[in-house]
Amino acid sequence: MAENNNKSSEIKNPFEEMCEIYILFFDETRGHIPLLIYPSEKLIENRKFMRPIKYHPIWFLDVQEQGALDHIDLEYKKHTFMAKKFLTKSKRKKRRAGLEEETPETIVIILSLPTDLDIFGDDLIRNLTNEIRSNFEEKFTELIIAEIANEEIIKTPKIKKNIEKGKVIKTDLIKLIRNIGNNYFSKVIKQADASSIKKQKAISFLYLKGMDFSHISGEEALETFSSIKMFDPSKKSDPDLTLKTPFNITDITVIDDSQELEILVKKNNDKEYKDLRIIITHVKDFFEKELMNQVVDTWFKDEELLFISPIIPHINEYLFFIIEEKNKKKLLSKKIDLNFLK
């Protein structure tokens, strides 16, 4: 990592500029409470970022209702907030009547990325959730007890001890998040991996945001967070980049008479896909509602399929997903804005 030597410690960690990570729990008396915000706890005072956190649709879905989607997304002011929810064992006395000490804790992890970088979000939030659950699931109760203890006006020795335990756990959790992010971005953003126009756009976004890639050329790259290689303008671009994605939308049509949306999708490779879930949703006031949820048993080579969805009055933005049922991998994610079609 960059902290390991003086030369690299002068380099700002690009991962910390790319995204924000929120770990929250549902408090029975106060609602949605942050346990940790990375890279800076000061974000809790930033209304721009905390508003979508408070009203994210993940809070209104049961864990089982996440079902078909690997995570629940909210797009807000050019940022995508990707969220996952899970339950953990609890060993604390609850502060609301009717709740037992063993009532599970509700934990939510939210990853905020600029919309131009959301191509990196699927794998990153999956990695974060898996690693955090694997390493800290048994410690969340202590972290929550410490958070609640911070509210107490009079800090008894026992309360102070709980707070100190929470600080140690939070420090270890931050180290884990930092390592996951650094390792992920050091592997995923490479010229050889830039197999889609969207990924090229994402890398260009990083460059335009002023990320310093000069330190990763030559042998020094081995000592830094990443092996990003910027595109060589002297090389010809691949004219067939779009065909490397498994699916693409070839046409979108609004049928005014029946108030329906027709979406024509083509498969671009020789692979035969089984059990693909097609989901069309719309988002209004931070709430996501499904309009279509169906399974395609088999999608054959070069096959085009037409999907028809009703158009909801006064709703112009829709989300279209193609998801593998077996591993919940998202093969296509597309935002459709009717304003641009009319």
C-alpha positions as MATLAB code, in Angstrom:
seq = 'MAENNNKSSEIKNPFEEMCEIYILFFDETRGHIPLLIYPSEKLIENRKFMRPIKYHPIWFLDVQEQGALDHIDLEYKKHTFMAKKFLTKSKRKKRRAGLEEETPETIVIILSLPTDLDIFGDDLIRNLTNEIRSNFEEKFTELIIAEIANEEIIKTPKIKKNIEKGKVIKTDLIKLIRNIGNNYFSKVIKQADASSIKKQKAISFLYLKGMDFSHISGEEALETFSSIKMFDPSKKSDPDLTLKTPFNITDITVIDDSQELEILVKKNNDKEYKDLRIIITHVKDFFEKELMNQVVDTWFKDEELLFISPIIPHINEYLFFIIEEKNKKKLLSKKIDLNFLK';
ca = [
       0.000    0.000    0.000;
       0.995    3.613   -0.459;
       1.797    4.142    3.208;
       4.682    1.691    3.087;
       7.307    4.126    1.813;
       7.903    7.858    1.907;
       7.865    8.295   -1.831;
       4.512    6.692   -2.370;
       2.985    8.191    0.798;
       3.061   11.580   -0.916;
       0.654   10.236   -3.527;
      -3.002   10.820   -2.797;
      -4.980    7.583   -2.716;
      -7.209    7.701   -5.825;
      -9.615    5.126   -4.379;
     -10.680    7.595   -1.695;
     -11.620   10.135   -4.364;
     -13.634    7.667   -6.416;
     -16.391    6.699   -4.018;
     -17.983    6.890   -0.597;
     -18.943    3.853    1.474;
     -21.632    3.961    4.148;
     -22.293    1.247    6.723;
     -25.526    1.849    8.603;
     -27.920    0.077   10.943;
     -31.591    0.528   11.734;
     -32.017    1.857   15.253;
     -35.402    1.044   16.790;
     -35.747    4.559   18.216;
     -33.768    6.828   15.854;
     -34.107    5.159   12.450;
     -31.222    4.931    9.972;
     -27.944    5.551   11.789;
     -24.439    5.532   10.212;
     -21.921    3.269   11.912;
     -19.117    4.241    9.561;
     -18.633    6.519    6.558;
     -15.522    6.094    4.433;
     -13.309    7.968    3.664;
     -14.574   10.765    5.940;
     -17.068   10.835    8.799;
     -17.615   14.504    7.924;
     -19.895   13.352    5.114;
     -22.630   12.925    7.718;
     -22.870   16.722    7.723;
     -23.145   16.833    3.923;
     -26.858   16.987    3.101;
     -26.156   16.320   -0.584;
     -24.906   12.808    0.198;
     -26.999   12.001    3.261;
     -30.392   12.756    1.687;
     -30.333    9.779   -0.717;
     -28.903    7.633    2.093;
     -31.890    8.414    4.309;
     -34.504    7.827    1.597;
     -32.838    5.001   -0.313;
     -35.403    2.329   -1.353;
     -33.247   -0.384    0.292;
     -34.731    0.618    3.661;
     -38.255   -0.184    2.475;
     -37.461   -3.679    1.167;
     -37.170   -6.860    3.194;
     -33.947   -8.829    2.805;
     -35.928  -11.465    0.889;
     -37.321   -8.827   -1.466;
     -33.828   -8.078   -2.774;
     -34.238  -11.475   -4.481;
     -33.767  -10.985   -8.202;
     -31.339   -8.065   -7.897;
     -27.816   -8.338   -6.584;
     -28.189   -4.876   -5.080;
     -30.669   -1.978   -5.093;
     -29.610    1.224   -6.868;
     -30.657    4.837   -6.586;
     -29.459    7.492   -9.024;
     -29.283   10.970   -7.531;
     -27.494   14.085   -8.781;
     -25.029   12.268  -11.065;
     -24.193    9.654   -8.431;
     -25.330    6.046   -8.206;
     -25.994    4.749   -4.691;
     -25.747    0.934   -4.701;
     -27.078   -0.754   -1.584;
     -27.186   -4.207   -0.001;
     -29.024   -5.194    3.166;
     -28.492   -8.156    5.478;
     -29.355   -9.264    9.001;
     -26.874  -10.134   11.760;
     -27.211  -11.828   15.121;
     -27.854   -9.521   18.037;
     -27.047   -9.725   21.744;
     -28.238   -6.343   22.981;
     -31.319   -5.242   24.851;
     -33.621   -3.367   22.475;
     -35.081    0.000   23.360;
     -38.568   -0.579   21.958;
     -41.336   -2.715   23.428;
     -42.015   -5.946   21.579;
     -38.440   -6.474   20.389;
     -36.439   -9.288   21.935;
     -32.726   -9.165   22.724;
     -32.183  -11.716   19.924;
     -34.039   -9.639   17.304;
     -31.520   -9.443   14.409;
     -29.773   -6.201   13.550;
     -30.486   -4.720   10.121;
     -27.243   -3.690    8.402;
     -27.059   -1.748    5.142;
     -23.964   -1.128    3.030;
     -24.203    1.681    0.465;
     -21.575    2.419   -2.173;
     -21.762    5.853   -3.806;
     -20.020    6.287   -7.160;
     -20.198    9.013   -9.798;
     -22.571    7.747  -12.490;
     -19.667    7.692  -14.957;
     -17.955    5.105  -12.741;
     -20.926    2.902  -11.843;
     -19.604    0.155  -14.152;
     -17.168   -0.652  -11.334;
     -19.864   -0.801   -8.655;
     -21.355   -4.285   -9.123;
     -18.235   -6.236   -8.222;
     -17.015   -3.724   -5.647;
     -20.153   -3.715   -3.491;
     -20.332   -7.511   -3.774;
     -16.720   -7.805   -2.583;
     -17.294   -5.296    0.218;
     -20.403   -7.070    1.479;
     -18.875  -10.541    1.363;
     -15.658   -9.511    3.132;
     -17.368   -7.358    5.746;
     -19.839  -10.101    6.603;
     -17.105  -12.715    6.700;
     -14.861  -10.709    9.019;
     -17.216   -8.554   11.094;
     -20.663  -10.139   11.222;
     -20.120  -11.286   14.816;
     -18.838   -7.828   15.831;
     -21.683   -5.638   14.605;
     -23.520   -5.881   17.929;
     -20.522   -4.402   19.764;
     -20.188   -1.675   17.129;
     -23.872   -0.780   17.522;
     -23.636   -0.814   21.328;
     -20.680    1.596   21.067;
     -22.645    3.893   18.746;
     -25.582    3.961   21.164;
     -23.199    4.508   24.087;
     -21.909    7.675   22.437;
     -25.369    9.198   23.002;
     -25.144    8.845   26.769;
     -24.569   12.107   28.592;
     -22.977   10.438   31.610;
     -20.239    8.022   30.585;
     -19.829    5.292   33.200;
     -16.697    3.083   33.148;
     -18.741    0.343   31.426;
     -20.010    2.766   28.773;
     -16.472    4.067   28.175;
     -15.253    0.493   27.761;
     -17.960   -0.199   25.176;
     -17.020    2.954   23.267;
     -13.348    1.937   23.182;
     -14.271   -1.534   21.880;
     -16.268    0.114   19.115;
     -13.331    2.343   18.131;
     -11.046   -0.680   17.756;
     -13.602   -2.500   15.602;
     -14.179    0.590   13.455;
     -10.422    1.030   12.914;
     -10.115   -2.570   11.740;
     -13.179   -2.173    9.516;
     -11.700    0.921    7.857;
      -8.471   -0.976    7.154;
     -10.455   -3.770    5.521;
     -12.433   -1.340    3.341;
      -9.257    0.451    2.269;
      -7.556   -2.826    1.328;
     -10.580   -4.072   -0.607;
     -10.811   -0.829   -2.571;
      -7.117   -0.607   -3.332;
      -6.891   -4.243   -4.418;
     -10.024   -4.005   -6.525;
      -9.071   -0.869   -8.458;
      -5.477   -2.035   -8.892;
      -6.764   -5.036  -10.854;
      -9.872   -3.828  -12.620;
      -8.705   -0.641  -14.332;
      -6.257   -1.847  -16.948;
      -5.965   -1.147  -20.642;
      -6.317   -4.860  -21.367;
      -9.612   -4.888  -19.483;
     -11.127   -1.915  -21.293;
     -13.467   -4.108  -23.305;
     -16.403   -1.746  -23.363;
     -16.989    1.837  -24.292;
     -18.468    2.446  -20.862;
     -15.245    1.330  -19.173;
     -13.207    3.570  -21.474;
     -15.513    6.408  -20.516;
     -14.980    5.619  -16.838;
     -11.197    5.682  -17.203;
     -11.435    8.942  -19.124;
     -13.531   10.317  -16.285;
     -10.777    9.468  -13.800;
      -8.237   11.187  -15.987;
     -10.364   14.320  -16.341;
     -10.895   14.406  -12.581;
      -7.168   14.930  -12.242;
      -6.056   11.506  -11.053;
      -2.271   11.383  -11.124;
      -1.183    8.337  -13.131;
       2.415    9.461  -13.685;
       3.628    7.413  -10.715;
       2.396    4.151  -12.200;
       4.554    4.055  -15.276;
       7.537    1.740  -15.356;
       8.825   -0.174  -12.345;
       7.272    2.216   -9.842;
       3.875    0.771  -10.704;
       4.688   -2.295   -8.639;
       4.807   -0.231   -5.458;
       1.601    1.752   -5.901;
      -2.120    1.173   -5.629;
      -2.783    0.526   -9.276;
      -1.557   -0.650  -12.637;
      -3.726    1.688  -14.680;
      -2.374    2.259  -18.175;
      -3.759    5.188  -20.092;
      -4.730    4.667  -23.727;
      -2.056    5.197  -26.330;
      -3.517    7.672  -28.867;
      -1.142    6.355  -31.545;
      -2.882    2.971  -31.481;
      -6.020    2.342  -33.480;
      -9.105    1.702  -31.411;
     -10.997   -1.518  -31.749;
     -13.880   -0.783  -34.169;
     -15.980   -3.571  -32.683;
     -15.915   -2.680  -29.000;
     -19.686   -2.558  -28.615;
     -20.042   -6.179  -29.737;
     -17.969   -7.420  -26.828;
     -20.817   -6.817  -24.409;
     -23.181   -9.827  -24.276;
     -26.325   -7.760  -24.923;
     -27.218   -4.367  -26.264;
     -30.434   -2.473  -26.862;
     -30.888   -1.948  -30.603;
     -34.122    0.032  -30.536;
     -36.498    1.727  -28.102;
     -39.948    2.782  -29.277;
     -42.743    4.628  -27.512;
     -46.197    3.504  -28.673;
     -48.443    6.474  -27.967;
     -51.745    4.748  -28.761;
     -51.338    1.994  -26.199;
     -48.956    3.896  -23.886;
     -46.365    1.163  -24.085;
     -42.596    1.053  -24.285;
     -41.024   -1.424  -26.716;
     -37.409   -2.402  -26.063;
     -35.581   -4.489  -28.665;
     -32.521   -6.318  -27.331;
     -29.945   -8.349  -29.255;
     -27.406  -10.896  -28.020;
     -23.958  -10.283  -29.457;
     -21.999  -13.470  -28.890;
     -22.108  -17.198  -29.629;
     -22.910  -18.175  -26.063;
     -26.337  -19.612  -25.340;
     -27.761  -18.168  -22.121;
     -30.192  -19.985  -19.846;
     -32.596  -18.572  -17.273;
     -32.164  -14.838  -17.684;
     -34.367  -12.544  -15.625;
     -35.620   -9.407  -17.381;
     -36.632   -6.557  -15.080;
     -38.062   -3.159  -15.960;
     -38.599   -0.682  -13.131;
     -39.314    2.972  -12.670;
     -38.164    5.287   -9.896;
     -40.275    8.021   -8.342;
     -39.451    9.977   -5.197;
     -36.600    7.551   -4.375;
     -38.864    4.479   -4.619;
     -38.286    1.777   -7.224;
     -41.277   -0.170   -8.582;
     -41.223   -3.159  -10.931;
     -43.200   -3.052  -14.162;
     -41.837   -6.306  -15.573;
     -40.158   -9.306  -14.002;
     -39.944  -12.345  -16.247;
     -37.519  -15.155  -17.039;
     -36.229  -16.023  -20.527;
     -35.561  -19.774  -20.502;
     -33.090  -19.731  -23.421;
     -31.575  -16.868  -25.406;
     -30.039  -18.182  -28.619;
     -27.130  -16.920  -30.710;
     -27.746  -13.583  -32.478;
     -31.351  -13.624  -31.288;
     -33.296  -10.395  -30.852;
     -36.106  -10.279  -28.324;
     -38.755   -7.609  -27.882;
     -39.895   -6.593  -24.402;
     -43.001   -4.486  -23.878;
     -43.701   -2.481  -20.749;
     -46.560   -0.142  -19.832;
     -45.735    3.551  -19.558;
     -46.756    5.056  -16.232;
     -48.310    8.557  -16.487;
     -45.892   11.338  -15.557;
     -42.968    8.885  -15.249;
     -40.204    9.448  -17.789;
     -37.269    7.481  -16.383;
     -37.126    3.654  -16.460;
     -34.449    1.069  -15.664;
     -33.900   -2.069  -17.761;
     -31.915   -5.053  -16.424;
     -30.845   -8.451  -17.721;
     -29.694  -10.665  -14.842;
     -28.434  -14.247  -14.722;
     -30.685  -16.152  -12.342;
     -27.997  -18.565  -11.158;
     -25.356  -16.117   -9.934;
     -27.364  -12.851   -9.953;
     -24.818  -11.303  -12.305;
     -26.068   -8.201  -14.093;
     -25.405   -8.577  -17.838;
     -27.081   -5.373  -18.950;
     -28.193   -2.299  -17.060;
     -29.711    0.595  -18.961;
     -31.469    3.787  -17.947;
     -34.201    4.834  -20.396;
     -35.342    8.460  -20.396;
     -38.478    9.063  -22.454;
     -37.614   12.751  -22.743;
     -34.762   11.814  -25.079;
     -36.975    9.537  -27.188;
     -39.710   12.033  -27.952;
];
